């Protein structure tokens, strides 16, 4: 009976150790990201840098957003919104569904929409630009956490 008790305590200890004490949350999406958006032939159409911070409601605060490419579709005053739905966070490797919209300020009426999947320090997916005056297009994007 004594051996059973010792074995039981060891099993409980191993089970608790296996669960770990890693208190990381969905915060692995948080940080500074650089993005490259390409279209047919892998030509870079847009690139930007930004900071992402996940809110408790699944939305993302998008700050320090700056295009590093010039475009007549986005001259100044952009507004950015985003979302992130966590599907797993294993040993700090965050996985989930990512969405982000960039609304032009000047000129108005152009929207860049990104839809993708986060996997660790990379987010990849598709982008679509809708607007006027030649401000339309689509392709793929990759974002890398800095």
PyMOL commands that set and color helices and strands:
alter all, ss='L'
color gray80, all
select helices_A, chain A and resi 2-19+26-29+40-42
alter helices_A, ss='H'
color red, helices_A
select strands_A, chain A and resi 31-39+43-54+59-67+79-90+93-103+111-119+122-130+137-145
alter strands_A, ss='S'
color yellow, strands_A
deselect
rebuild
show_as cartoon
